[in-house]
Structures are given as C-alpha cells and as structure tokens.
Amino acid sequence: METTRCPECGRPAELVDRCVLESTDGPVEHAHVRCVLRHRFWLPVEYLTREPGAVGTPRRTPVPAAALRRR
Ligand SMILES: [Zn+2]
C-alpha cells in the first residue's frame, strides 16, 4: 500500500488507485487518494506528497485548486 498526505488536511492518506487521463499535453497519470478523514481526491501523481522516510526528496509543491477534483 502506498501512502501520501491529504492535500486538504495534511493527514495520512492511502493511494487507492491510479489511472492515466488524457489531457491537452498528453496522458497524465492520476492517483485516487483517500485520507483518514475520508477526503477523496483524484490528482496528478506529481502533486502527491511523499511520506517522510520514503525514497526521494519530499515535494512540497502547493496544489493548485484546479488540480483537485473532489468526488
Ligand atoms: Zn483529508
């Protein structure tokens, strides 16, 4: 199971699914994220926040509101 941080509340979130969506710039991989407070998002994987201790540099890129689509 992959984990990340909820873009809304910052709590731990589970990465429950991935898919590739077409965009004007070509296919973009999106991730379905569900946090412990049951916030759910589809967002591009480049906006995922890595858990501390994960391989790679943690990203702190702010997530544009337009990138978040609640379901
Ligand atoms: Zn949340």
N, CA, C, O and the ligand as a Tripos MOL2 file, in Angstrom:
@<TRIPOS>MOLECULE
protein
  285   283    72     0     0
PROTEIN
NO_CHARGES

@<TRIPOS>ATOM
      1 N           0.8560   -1.1980    0.0000 N.3       1 MET1
      2 CA          0.0000    0.0000    0.0000 C.3       1 MET1
      3 C           0.8830    1.2350    0.0000 C.2       1 MET1
      4 O           1.8220    1.3520    0.7880 O.2       1 MET1
      5 N           0.5640    2.1480   -0.8940 N.am      2 GLU2
      6 CA          1.2990    3.4050   -0.9220 C.3       2 GLU2
      7 C           0.5620    4.4390   -0.0870 C.2       2 GLU2
      8 O          -0.6690    4.4690   -0.0560 O.2       2 GLU2
      9 N           1.3150    5.2720    0.5790 N.am      3 THR3
     10 CA          0.7010    6.3160    1.3890 C.3       3 THR3
     11 C           1.2400    7.6710    0.9680 C.2       3 THR3
     12 O           2.3300    7.7900    0.4080 O.2       3 THR3
     13 N           0.4390    8.6870    1.2560 N.am      4 THR4
     14 CA          0.8340   10.0600    0.9590 C.3       4 THR4
     15 C           0.1890   10.9430    2.0110 C.2       4 THR4
     16 O          -0.2390   10.4560    3.0570 O.2       4 THR4
     17 N           0.1190   12.2210    1.7430 N.am      5 ARG5
     18 CA         -0.5450   13.1570    2.6450 C.3       5 ARG5
     19 C          -1.7780   13.7160    1.9650 C.2       5 ARG5
     20 O          -1.7650   13.9840    0.7640 O.2       5 ARG5
     21 N          -2.8450   13.8930    2.7300 N.am      6 CYS6
     22 CA         -4.0430   14.5080    2.1780 C.3       6 CYS6
     23 C          -3.7420   15.9520    1.8120 C.2       6 CYS6
     24 O          -3.2120   16.6980    2.6340 O.2       6 CYS6
     25 N          -4.0740   16.3600    0.5850 N.am      7 PRO7
     26 CA         -3.8240   17.7430    0.1800 C.3       7 PRO7
     27 C          -4.7230   18.7340    0.9060 C.2       7 PRO7
     28 O          -4.4530   19.9340    0.9000 O.2       7 PRO7
     29 N          -5.7810   18.2480    1.5270 N.am      8 GLU8
     30 CA         -6.7020   19.1560    2.2170 C.3       8 GLU8
     31 C          -6.3600   19.3020    3.6930 C.2       8 GLU8
     32 O          -6.2620   20.4220    4.1950 O.2       8 GLU8
     33 N          -6.1790   18.1920    4.3910 N.am      9 CYS9
     34 CA         -5.9920   18.2680    5.8340 C.3       9 CYS9
     35 C          -4.5810   17.8800    6.2740 C.2       9 CYS9
     36 O          -4.2270   18.0850    7.4350 O.2       9 CYS9
     37 N          -3.7730   17.3260    5.3770 N.am     10 GLY10
     38 CA         -2.3970   17.0010    5.7170 C.3      10 GLY10
     39 C          -2.2350   15.7180    6.5030 C.2      10 GLY10
     40 O          -1.1250   15.3740    6.9070 O.2      10 GLY10
     41 N          -3.3290   15.0030    6.7260 N.am     11 ARG11
     42 CA         -3.2410   13.7410    7.4530 C.3      11 ARG11
     43 C          -2.8230   12.6130    6.4990 C.2      11 ARG11
     44 O          -2.8560   12.7700    5.2790 O.2      11 ARG11
     45 N          -2.4350   11.4860    7.0770 N.am     12 PRO12
     46 CA         -2.0470   10.3600    6.2130 C.3      12 PRO12
     47 C          -3.1830    9.9520    5.2920 C.2      12 PRO12
     48 O          -4.3510    9.9570    5.6810 O.2      12 PRO12
     49 N          -2.8280    9.6060    4.0890 N.am     13 ALA13
     50 CA         -3.8170    9.2110    3.0970 C.3      13 ALA13
     51 C          -3.3120    7.9900    2.3510 C.2      13 ALA13
     52 O          -2.1090    7.7750    2.2050 O.2      13 ALA13
     53 N          -4.2550    7.2080    1.8900 N.am     14 GLU14
     54 CA         -3.9390    5.9890    1.1650 C.3      14 GLU14
     55 C          -4.1240    6.2210   -0.3190 C.2      14 GLU14
     56 O          -5.0810    6.8620   -0.7530 O.2      14 GLU14
     57 N          -3.1900    5.6890   -1.0890 N.am     15 LEU15
     58 CA         -3.2990    5.7830   -2.5320 C.3      15 LEU15
     59 C          -4.0530    4.5410   -2.9890 C.2      15 LEU15
     60 O          -3.4890    3.4470   -3.0270 O.2      15 LEU15
     61 N          -5.3240    4.7070   -3.3360 N.am     16 VAL16
     62 CA         -6.1710    3.5440   -3.5790 C.3      16 VAL16
     63 C          -6.2260    3.1190   -5.0400 C.2      16 VAL16
     64 O          -6.5780    1.9780   -5.3410 O.2      16 VAL16
     65 N          -5.8820    4.0250   -5.9470 N.am     17 ASP17
     66 CA         -5.9560    3.6650   -7.3540 C.3      17 ASP17
     67 C          -5.1360    4.6430   -8.1790 C.2      17 ASP17
     68 O          -4.8420    5.7570   -7.7460 O.2      17 ASP17
     69 N          -4.7800    4.2090   -9.3580 N.am     18 ARG18
     70 CA         -4.0900    5.0720  -10.3080 C.3      18 ARG18
     71 C          -4.7270    4.8960  -11.6690 C.2      18 ARG18
     72 O          -5.2300    3.8210  -11.9970 O.2      18 ARG18
     73 N          -4.7030    5.9470  -12.4550 N.am     19 CYS19
     74 CA         -5.1340    5.7910  -13.8340 C.3      19 CYS19
     75 C          -4.4730    6.8830  -14.6630 C.2      19 CYS19
     76 O          -3.9320    7.8500  -14.1260 O.2      19 CYS19
     77 N          -4.5260    6.7150  -15.9600 N.am     20 VAL20
     78 CA         -3.9580    7.7010  -16.8600 C.3      20 VAL20
     79 C          -5.0990    8.4150  -17.5640 C.2      20 VAL20
     80 O          -5.9240    7.7870  -18.2280 O.2      20 VAL20
     81 N          -5.1390    9.7460  -17.4120 N.am     21 LEU21
     82 CA         -6.1730   10.5490  -18.0470 C.3      21 LEU21
     83 C          -5.5520   11.3630  -19.1750 C.2      21 LEU21
     84 O          -4.4420   11.8810  -19.0550 O.2      21 LEU21
     85 N          -6.2830   11.4610  -20.2540 N.am     22 GLU22
     86 CA         -5.7970   12.2600  -21.3690 C.3      22 GLU22
     87 C          -5.9280   13.7380  -21.0410 C.2      22 GLU22
     88 O          -6.8910   14.1600  -20.4010 O.2      22 GLU22
     89 N          -4.9560   14.5180  -21.4830 N.am     23 SER23
     90 CA         -5.0440   15.9690  -21.3380 C.3      23 SER23
     91 C          -4.5130   16.5950  -22.6150 C.2      23 SER23
     92 O          -4.0210   15.9040  -23.5070 O.2      23 SER23
     93 N          -4.6220   17.9090  -22.6870 N.am     24 THR24
     94 CA         -4.1550   18.5810  -23.9010 C.3      24 THR24
     95 C          -2.6450   18.4560  -24.0660 C.2      24 THR24
     96 O          -2.1210   18.6110  -25.1690 O.2      24 THR24
     97 N          -1.9450   18.1730  -22.9600 N.am     25 ASP25
     98 CA         -0.4910   17.9980  -23.0280 C.3      25 ASP25
     99 C          -0.1030   16.5290  -23.1250 C.2      25 ASP25
    100 O           1.0700   16.1780  -23.0000 O.2      25 ASP25
    101 N          -1.1030   15.6720  -23.3490 N.am     26 GLY26
    102 CA         -0.8150   14.2500  -23.4170 C.3      26 GLY26
    103 C          -1.2910   13.5420  -22.1630 C.2      26 GLY26
    104 O          -1.8410   14.1740  -21.2610 O.2      26 GLY26
    105 N          -1.0820   12.2250  -22.1020 N.am     27 PRO27
    106 CA         -1.5700   11.4450  -20.9540 C.3      27 PRO27
    107 C          -0.8960   11.8960  -19.6580 C.2      27 PRO27
    108 O           0.3090   12.1450  -19.6200 O.2      27 PRO27
    109 N          -1.7030   11.9950  -18.5950 N.am     28 VAL28
    110 CA         -1.1820   12.3580  -17.2780 C.3      28 VAL28
    111 C          -1.6400   11.2980  -16.2870 C.2      28 VAL28
    112 O          -2.8290   10.9920  -16.1980 O.2      28 VAL28
    113 N          -0.6910   10.7420  -15.5430 N.am     29 GLU29
    114 CA         -1.0540    9.7370  -14.5510 C.3      29 GLU29
    115 C          -1.6650   10.4250  -13.3370 C.2      29 GLU29
    116 O          -1.0900   11.3580  -12.7760 O.2      29 GLU29
    117 N          -2.8540    9.9400  -12.9420 N.am     30 HIS30
    118 CA         -3.5520   10.4780  -11.7850 C.3      30 HIS30
    119 C          -3.6470    9.4150  -10.7020 C.2      30 HIS30
    120 O          -3.6280    8.2160  -10.9810 O.2      30 HIS30
    121 N          -3.7480    9.8770   -9.4690 N.am     31 ALA31
    122 CA         -3.8810    8.9630   -8.3420 C.3      31 ALA31
    123 C          -5.1580    9.2710   -7.5850 C.2      31 ALA31
    124 O          -5.5400   10.4300   -7.4230 O.2      31 ALA31
    125 N          -5.8160    8.2070   -7.1210 N.am     32 HIS32
    126 CA         -7.0010    8.3330   -6.2870 C.3      32 HIS32
    127 C          -6.5330    8.2210   -4.8410 C.2      32 HIS32
    128 O          -6.0120    7.1880   -4.4220 O.2      32 HIS32
    129 N          -6.7270    9.2970   -4.0880 N.am     33 VAL33
    130 CA         -6.2200    9.3890   -2.7220 C.3      33 VAL33
    131 C          -7.3950    9.4690   -1.7600 C.2      33 VAL33
    132 O          -8.3510   10.2080   -1.9950 O.2      33 VAL33
    133 N          -7.3210    8.7060   -0.6760 N.am     34 ARG34
    134 CA         -8.3660    8.7480    0.3480 C.3      34 ARG34
    135 C          -7.6860    8.8540    1.7030 C.2      34 ARG34
    136 O          -6.8790    8.0020    2.0750 O.2      34 ARG34
    137 N          -8.0210    9.9190    2.4440 N.am     35 CYS35
    138 CA         -7.3390   10.1360    3.7040 C.3      35 CYS35
    139 C          -8.1320    9.5640    4.8640 C.2      35 CYS35
    140 O          -9.2400    9.0590    4.6820 O.2      35 CYS35
    141 N          -7.5510    9.6470    6.0740 N.am     36 VAL36
    142 CA         -8.1770    9.0480    7.2510 C.3      36 VAL36
    143 C          -9.4930    9.7460    7.6040 C.2      36 VAL36
    144 O         -10.3270    9.1670    8.3000 O.2      36 VAL36
    145 N          -9.6870   10.9740    7.1370 N.am     37 LEU37
    146 CA        -10.9550   11.6750    7.3630 C.3      37 LEU37
    147 C         -11.9010   11.5130    6.1790 C.2      37 LEU37
    148 O         -12.9320   12.1790    6.0880 O.2      37 LEU37
    149 N         -11.5230   10.6130    5.2790 N.am     38 ARG38
    150 CA        -12.3430   10.2560    4.1210 C.3      38 ARG38
    151 C         -12.4790   11.3670    3.0980 C.2      38 ARG38
    152 O         -13.4500   11.4020    2.3420 O.2      38 ARG38
    153 N         -11.5180   12.2700    3.0680 N.am     39 HIS39
    154 CA        -11.4380   13.1610    1.9120 C.3      39 HIS39
    155 C         -10.9720   12.3110    0.7350 C.2      39 HIS39
    156 O         -10.1040   11.4520    0.8900 O.2      39 HIS39
    157 N         -11.5380   12.5470   -0.4220 N.am     40 ARG40
    158 CA        -11.1370   11.7760   -1.6060 C.3      40 ARG40
    159 C         -10.7890   12.7370   -2.7260 C.2      40 ARG40
    160 O         -11.4930   13.7170   -2.9720 O.2      40 ARG40
    161 N          -9.6990   12.4400   -3.3940 N.am     41 PHE41
    162 CA         -9.2370   13.2850   -4.4830 C.3      41 PHE41
    163 C          -8.7200   12.4340   -5.6200 C.2      41 PHE41
    164 O          -8.1800   11.3470   -5.4160 O.2      41 PHE41
    165 N          -8.8960   12.9520   -6.8210 N.am     42 TRP42
    166 CA         -8.1080   12.4910   -7.9580 C.3      42 TRP42
    167 C          -7.1310   13.6140   -8.2520 C.2      42 TRP42
    168 O          -7.5520   14.7500   -8.4670 O.2      42 TRP42
    169 N          -5.8620   13.3310   -8.2680 N.am     43 LEU43
    170 CA         -4.9120   14.3860   -8.5890 C.3      43 LEU43
    171 C          -3.7120   13.8010   -9.3130 C.2      43 LEU43
    172 O          -3.3930   12.6210   -9.1710 O.2      43 LEU43
    173 N          -3.0470   14.6570  -10.1000 N.am     44 PRO44
    174 CA         -1.8670   14.1650  -10.8250 C.3      44 PRO44
    175 C          -0.8210   13.6530   -9.8450 C.2      44 PRO44
    176 O          -0.6160   14.2440   -8.7850 O.2      44 PRO44
    177 N          -0.1640   12.5600  -10.1970 N.am     45 VAL45
    178 CA          0.7970   11.9540   -9.2670 C.3      45 VAL45
    179 C           1.9350   12.9100   -8.9360 C.2      45 VAL45
    180 O           2.5800   12.7640   -7.8980 O.2      45 VAL45
    181 N           2.1870   13.8830   -9.8010 N.am     46 GLU46
    182 CA          3.2740   14.8220   -9.4950 C.3      46 GLU46
    183 C           2.9360   15.6840   -8.2800 C.2      46 GLU46
    184 O           3.8300   16.2990   -7.6990 O.2      46 GLU46
    185 N           1.6590   15.7420   -7.8860 N.am     47 TYR47
    186 CA          1.2740   16.5410   -6.7200 C.3      47 TYR47
    187 C           1.2300   15.7220   -5.4330 C.2      47 TYR47
    188 O           0.9750   16.2640   -4.3580 O.2      47 TYR47
    189 N           1.4750   14.4350   -5.5430 N.am     48 LEU48
    190 CA          1.4610   13.6190   -4.3400 C.3      48 LEU48
    191 C           2.6110   14.0220   -3.4240 C.2      48 LEU48
    192 O           3.7060   14.3430   -3.8850 O.2      48 LEU48
    193 N           2.3480   14.0000   -2.1390 N.am     49 THR49
    194 CA          3.3680   14.2810   -1.1390 C.3      49 THR49
    195 C           3.8600   12.9600   -0.5830 C.2      49 THR49
    196 O           3.0740   12.1330   -0.1190 O.2      49 THR49
    197 N           5.1500   12.7730   -0.6330 N.am     50 ARG50
    198 CA          5.7150   11.5320   -0.1320 C.3      50 ARG50
    199 C           5.7830   11.5570    1.3880 C.2      50 ARG50
    200 O           6.0520   12.5880    2.0060 O.2      50 ARG50
    201 N           5.5320   10.4050    1.9620 N.am     51 GLU51
    202 CA          5.6970   10.2740    3.4060 C.3      51 GLU51
    203 C           7.1740   10.4490    3.7630 C.2      51 GLU51
    204 O           8.0490   10.0630    2.9870 O.2      51 GLU51
    205 N           7.4550   11.0270    4.9330 N.am     52 PRO52
    206 CA          8.8480   11.1010    5.3860 C.3      52 PRO52
    207 C           9.4440    9.7000    5.4540 C.2      52 PRO52
    208 O           8.7910    8.7590    5.9050 O.2      52 PRO52
    209 N          10.6580    9.5740    5.0140 N.am     53 GLY53
    210 CA         11.2990    8.2730    5.0240 C.3      53 GLY53
    211 C          11.1740    7.5450    3.7010 C.2      53 GLY53
    212 O          11.8680    6.5550    3.4680 O.2      53 GLY53
    213 N          10.3000    8.0220    2.8360 N.am     54 ALA54
    214 CA         10.1720    7.3970    1.5180 C.3      54 ALA54
    215 C          11.3830    7.7620    0.6730 C.2      54 ALA54
    216 O          12.0850    8.7370    0.9420 O.2      54 ALA54
    217 N          11.6060    6.9560   -0.3480 N.am     55 VAL55
    218 CA         12.7360    7.2090   -1.2310 C.3      55 VAL55
    219 C          12.4810    8.4810   -2.0170 C.2      55 VAL55
    220 O          11.3710    8.7110   -2.4990 O.2      55 VAL55
    221 N          13.4980    9.2970   -2.1430 N.am     56 GLY56
    222 CA         13.3590   10.5140   -2.9200 C.3      56 GLY56
    223 C          13.1570   11.7270   -2.0350 C.2      56 GLY56
    224 O          12.9830   11.6110   -0.8220 O.2      56 GLY56
    225 N          13.1810   12.8680   -2.6490 N.am     57 THR57
    226 CA         13.0420   14.1270   -1.9210 C.3      57 THR57
    227 C          11.5720   14.4550   -1.7340 C.2      57 THR57
    228 O          10.8140   14.4500   -2.7050 O.2      57 THR57
    229 N          11.1520   14.7410   -0.5110 N.am     58 PRO58
    230 CA          9.7490   15.1390   -0.3110 C.3      58 PRO58
    231 C           9.4260   16.3810   -1.1170 C.2      58 PRO58
    232 O          10.2050   17.3320   -1.1840 O.2      58 PRO58
    233 N           8.2570   16.3410   -1.7230 N.am     59 ARG59
    234 CA          7.8420   17.5010   -2.5200 C.3      59 ARG59
    235 C           6.8650   18.3240   -1.7250 C.2      59 ARG59
    236 O           5.9490   17.7840   -1.1050 O.2      59 ARG59
    237 N           7.0480   19.5930   -1.7370 N.am     60 ARG60
    238 CA          6.1520   20.4990   -1.0260 C.3      60 ARG60
    239 C           5.4790   21.4570   -1.9990 C.2      60 ARG60
    240 O           5.1570   22.5930   -1.6520 O.2      60 ARG60
    241 N           5.2770   20.9870   -3.2020 N.am     61 THR61
    242 CA          4.6550   21.8420   -4.2020 C.3      61 THR61
    243 C           3.2030   22.1230   -3.8120 C.2      61 THR61
    244 O           2.4270   21.1920   -3.5930 O.2      61 THR61
    245 N           2.8360   23.4000   -3.7240 N.am     62 PRO62
    246 CA          1.4140   23.6920   -3.4520 C.3      62 PRO62
    247 C           0.5340   23.1200   -4.5490 C.2      62 PRO62
    248 O           0.8940   23.1490   -5.7260 O.2      62 PRO62
    249 N          -0.5850   22.6170   -4.1680 N.am     63 VAL63
    250 CA         -1.5020   22.0250   -5.1320 C.3      63 VAL63
    251 C          -2.4960   23.0850   -5.5890 C.2      63 VAL63
    252 O          -3.2610   23.6060   -4.7770 O.2      63 VAL63
    253 N          -2.4940   23.4060   -6.8700 N.am     64 PRO64
    254 CA         -3.4880   24.3670   -7.3710 C.3      64 PRO64
    255 C          -4.8940   23.8250   -7.1730 C.2      64 PRO64
    256 O          -5.1510   22.6350   -7.3510 O.2      64 PRO64
    257 N          -5.7950   24.7180   -6.8020 N.am     65 ALA65
    258 CA         -7.1700   24.2840   -6.5580 C.3      65 ALA65
    259 C          -7.7550   23.5990   -7.7860 C.2      65 ALA65
    260 O          -8.5680   22.6830   -7.6620 O.2      65 ALA65
    261 N          -7.3450   24.0380   -8.9590 N.am     66 ALA66
    262 CA         -7.8820   23.4680  -10.1960 C.3      66 ALA66
    263 C          -7.4670   22.0170  -10.3680 C.2      66 ALA66
    264 O          -8.1120   21.2720  -11.1070 O.2      66 ALA66
    265 N          -6.4030   21.6090   -9.6970 N.am     67 ALA67
    266 CA         -5.9220   20.2440   -9.8500 C.3      67 ALA67
    267 C          -6.7020   19.2770   -8.9800 C.2      67 ALA67
    268 O          -6.6060   18.0630   -9.1540 O.2      67 ALA67
    269 N          -7.4700   19.8080   -8.0510 N.am     68 LEU68
    270 CA         -8.1890   18.9540   -7.1230 C.3      68 LEU68
    271 C          -9.6400   18.8180   -7.5660 C.2      68 LEU68
    272 O         -10.3400   19.8030   -7.8010 O.2      68 LEU68
    273 N         -10.0630   17.5700   -7.6700 N.am     69 ARG69
    274 CA        -11.4680   17.3240   -8.0050 C.3      69 ARG69
    275 C         -12.0220   16.3770   -6.9780 C.2      69 ARG69
    276 O         -11.6570   15.2020   -6.9380 O.2      69 ARG69
    277 N         -12.9010   16.8840   -6.1490 N.am     70 ARG70
    278 CA        -13.4730   16.0280   -5.1140 C.3      70 ARG70
    279 C         -14.5500   15.1420   -5.6980 C.2      70 ARG70
    280 O         -15.2650   15.5140   -6.6290 O.2      70 ARG70
    281 N         -14.6410   13.9660   -5.1250 N.am     71 ARG71
    282 CA        -15.6950   13.0550   -5.5520 C.3      71 ARG71
    283 C         -16.5870   12.7570   -4.3920 C.2      71 ARG71
    284 O         -17.5500   12.0030   -4.5320 O.2      71 ARG71
    285 ZN         -8.0260   14.8400    4.4100 Zn       72 ZN72
@<TRIPOS>BOND
     1     1     2 1
     2     2     3 1
     3     3     4 2
     4     3     5 am
     5     5     6 1
     6     6     7 1
     7     7     8 2
     8     7     9 am
     9     9    10 1
    10    10    11 1
    11    11    12 2
    12    11    13 am
    13    13    14 1
    14    14    15 1
    15    15    16 2
    16    15    17 am
    17    17    18 1
    18    18    19 1
    19    19    20 2
    20    19    21 am
    21    21    22 1
    22    22    23 1
    23    23    24 2
    24    23    25 am
    25    25    26 1
    26    26    27 1
    27    27    28 2
    28    27    29 am
    29    29    30 1
    30    30    31 1
    31    31    32 2
    32    31    33 am
    33    33    34 1
    34    34    35 1
    35    35    36 2
    36    35    37 am
    37    37    38 1
    38    38    39 1
    39    39    40 2
    40    39    41 am
    41    41    42 1
    42    42    43 1
    43    43    44 2
    44    43    45 am
    45    45    46 1
    46    46    47 1
    47    47    48 2
    48    47    49 am
    49    49    50 1
    50    50    51 1
    51    51    52 2
    52    51    53 am
    53    53    54 1
    54    54    55 1
    55    55    56 2
    56    55    57 am
    57    57    58 1
    58    58    59 1
    59    59    60 2
    60    59    61 am
    61    61    62 1
    62    62    63 1
    63    63    64 2
    64    63    65 am
    65    65    66 1
    66    66    67 1
    67    67    68 2
    68    67    69 am
    69    69    70 1
    70    70    71 1
    71    71    72 2
    72    71    73 am
    73    73    74 1
    74    74    75 1
    75    75    76 2
    76    75    77 am
    77    77    78 1
    78    78    79 1
    79    79    80 2
    80    79    81 am
    81    81    82 1
    82    82    83 1
    83    83    84 2
    84    83    85 am
    85    85    86 1
    86    86    87 1
    87    87    88 2
    88    87    89 am
    89    89    90 1
    90    90    91 1
    91    91    92 2
    92    91    93 am
    93    93    94 1
    94    94    95 1
    95    95    96 2
    96    95    97 am
    97    97    98 1
    98    98    99 1
    99    99   100 2
   100    99   101 am
   101   101   102 1
   102   102   103 1
   103   103   104 2
   104   103   105 am
   105   105   106 1
   106   106   107 1
   107   107   108 2
   108   107   109 am
   109   109   110 1
   110   110   111 1
   111   111   112 2
   112   111   113 am
   113   113   114 1
   114   114   115 1
   115   115   116 2
   116   115   117 am
   117   117   118 1
   118   118   119 1
   119   119   120 2
   120   119   121 am
   121   121   122 1
   122   122   123 1
   123   123   124 2
   124   123   125 am
   125   125   126 1
   126   126   127 1
   127   127   128 2
   128   127   129 am
   129   129   130 1
   130   130   131 1
   131   131   132 2
   132   131   133 am
   133   133   134 1
   134   134   135 1
   135   135   136 2
   136   135   137 am
   137   137   138 1
   138   138   139 1
   139   139   140 2
   140   139   141 am
   141   141   142 1
   142   142   143 1
   143   143   144 2
   144   143   145 am
   145   145   146 1
   146   146   147 1
   147   147   148 2
   148   147   149 am
   149   149   150 1
   150   150   151 1
   151   151   152 2
   152   151   153 am
   153   153   154 1
   154   154   155 1
   155   155   156 2
   156   155   157 am
   157   157   158 1
   158   158   159 1
   159   159   160 2
   160   159   161 am
   161   161   162 1
   162   162   163 1
   163   163   164 2
   164   163   165 am
   165   165   166 1
   166   166   167 1
   167   167   168 2
   168   167   169 am
   169   169   170 1
   170   170   171 1
   171   171   172 2
   172   171   173 am
   173   173   174 1
   174   174   175 1
   175   175   176 2
   176   175   177 am
   177   177   178 1
   178   178   179 1
   179   179   180 2
   180   179   181 am
   181   181   182 1
   182   182   183 1
   183   183   184 2
   184   183   185 am
   185   185   186 1
   186   186   187 1
   187   187   188 2
   188   187   189 am
   189   189   190 1
   190   190   191 1
   191   191   192 2
   192   191   193 am
   193   193   194 1
   194   194   195 1
   195   195   196 2
   196   195   197 am
   197   197   198 1
   198   198   199 1
   199   199   200 2
   200   199   201 am
   201   201   202 1
   202   202   203 1
   203   203   204 2
   204   203   205 am
   205   205   206 1
   206   206   207 1
   207   207   208 2
   208   207   209 am
   209   209   210 1
   210   210   211 1
   211   211   212 2
   212   211   213 am
   213   213   214 1
   214   214   215 1
   215   215   216 2
   216   215   217 am
   217   217   218 1
   218   218   219 1
   219   219   220 2
   220   219   221 am
   221   221   222 1
   222   222   223 1
   223   223   224 2
   224   223   225 am
   225   225   226 1
   226   226   227 1
   227   227   228 2
   228   227   229 am
   229   229   230 1
   230   230   231 1
   231   231   232 2
   232   231   233 am
   233   233   234 1
   234   234   235 1
   235   235   236 2
   236   235   237 am
   237   237   238 1
   238   238   239 1
   239   239   240 2
   240   239   241 am
   241   241   242 1
   242   242   243 1
   243   243   244 2
   244   243   245 am
   245   245   246 1
   246   246   247 1
   247   247   248 2
   248   247   249 am
   249   249   250 1
   250   250   251 1
   251   251   252 2
   252   251   253 am
   253   253   254 1
   254   254   255 1
   255   255   256 2
   256   255   257 am
   257   257   258 1
   258   258   259 1
   259   259   260 2
   260   259   261 am
   261   261   262 1
   262   262   263 1
   263   263   264 2
   264   263   265 am
   265   265   266 1
   266   266   267 1
   267   267   268 2
   268   267   269 am
   269   269   270 1
   270   270   271 1
   271   271   272 2
   272   271   273 am
   273   273   274 1
   274   274   275 1
   275   275   276 2
   276   275   277 am
   277   277   278 1
   278   278   279 1
   279   279   280 2
   280   279   281 am
   281   281   282 1
   282   282   283 1
   283   283   284 2
@<TRIPOS>SUBSTRUCTURE
     1 MET1         2 RESIDUE 1 A MET
     2 GLU2         6 RESIDUE 1 A GLU
     3 THR3        10 RESIDUE 1 A THR
     4 THR4        14 RESIDUE 1 A THR
     5 ARG5        18 RESIDUE 1 A ARG
     6 CYS6        22 RESIDUE 1 A CYS
     7 PRO7        26 RESIDUE 1 A PRO
     8 GLU8        30 RESIDUE 1 A GLU
     9 CYS9        34 RESIDUE 1 A CYS
    10 GLY10       38 RESIDUE 1 A GLY
    11 ARG11       42 RESIDUE 1 A ARG
    12 PRO12       46 RESIDUE 1 A PRO
    13 ALA13       50 RESIDUE 1 A ALA
    14 GLU14       54 RESIDUE 1 A GLU
    15 LEU15       58 RESIDUE 1 A LEU
    16 VAL16       62 RESIDUE 1 A VAL
    17 ASP17       66 RESIDUE 1 A ASP
    18 ARG18       70 RESIDUE 1 A ARG
    19 CYS19       74 RESIDUE 1 A CYS
    20 VAL20       78 RESIDUE 1 A VAL
    21 LEU21       82 RESIDUE 1 A LEU
    22 GLU22       86 RESIDUE 1 A GLU
    23 SER23       90 RESIDUE 1 A SER
    24 THR24       94 RESIDUE 1 A THR
    25 ASP25       98 RESIDUE 1 A ASP
    26 GLY26      102 RESIDUE 1 A GLY
    27 PRO27      106 RESIDUE 1 A PRO
    28 VAL28      110 RESIDUE 1 A VAL
    29 GLU29      114 RESIDUE 1 A GLU
    30 HIS30      118 RESIDUE 1 A HIS
    31 ALA31      122 RESIDUE 1 A ALA
    32 HIS32      126 RESIDUE 1 A HIS
    33 VAL33      130 RESIDUE 1 A VAL
    34 ARG34      134 RESIDUE 1 A ARG
    35 CYS35      138 RESIDUE 1 A CYS
    36 VAL36      142 RESIDUE 1 A VAL
    37 LEU37      146 RESIDUE 1 A LEU
    38 ARG38      150 RESIDUE 1 A ARG
    39 HIS39      154 RESIDUE 1 A HIS
    40 ARG40      158 RESIDUE 1 A ARG
    41 PHE41      162 RESIDUE 1 A PHE
    42 TRP42      166 RESIDUE 1 A TRP
    43 LEU43      170 RESIDUE 1 A LEU
    44 PRO44      174 RESIDUE 1 A PRO
    45 VAL45      178 RESIDUE 1 A VAL
    46 GLU46      182 RESIDUE 1 A GLU
    47 TYR47      186 RESIDUE 1 A TYR
    48 LEU48      190 RESIDUE 1 A LEU
    49 THR49      194 RESIDUE 1 A THR
    50 ARG50      198 RESIDUE 1 A ARG
    51 GLU51      202 RESIDUE 1 A GLU
    52 PRO52      206 RESIDUE 1 A PRO
    53 GLY53      210 RESIDUE 1 A GLY
    54 ALA54      214 RESIDUE 1 A ALA
    55 VAL55      218 RESIDUE 1 A VAL
    56 GLY56      222 RESIDUE 1 A GLY
    57 THR57      226 RESIDUE 1 A THR
    58 PRO58      230 RESIDUE 1 A PRO
    59 ARG59      234 RESIDUE 1 A ARG
    60 ARG60      238 RESIDUE 1 A ARG
    61 THR61      242 RESIDUE 1 A THR
    62 PRO62      246 RESIDUE 1 A PRO
    63 VAL63      250 RESIDUE 1 A VAL
    64 PRO64      254 RESIDUE 1 A PRO
    65 ALA65      258 RESIDUE 1 A ALA
    66 ALA66      262 RESIDUE 1 A ALA
    67 ALA67      266 RESIDUE 1 A ALA
    68 LEU68      270 RESIDUE 1 A LEU
    69 ARG69      274 RESIDUE 1 A ARG
    70 ARG70      278 RESIDUE 1 A ARG
    71 ARG71      282 RESIDUE 1 A ARG
    72 ZN72       285 GROUP 0 **** ****
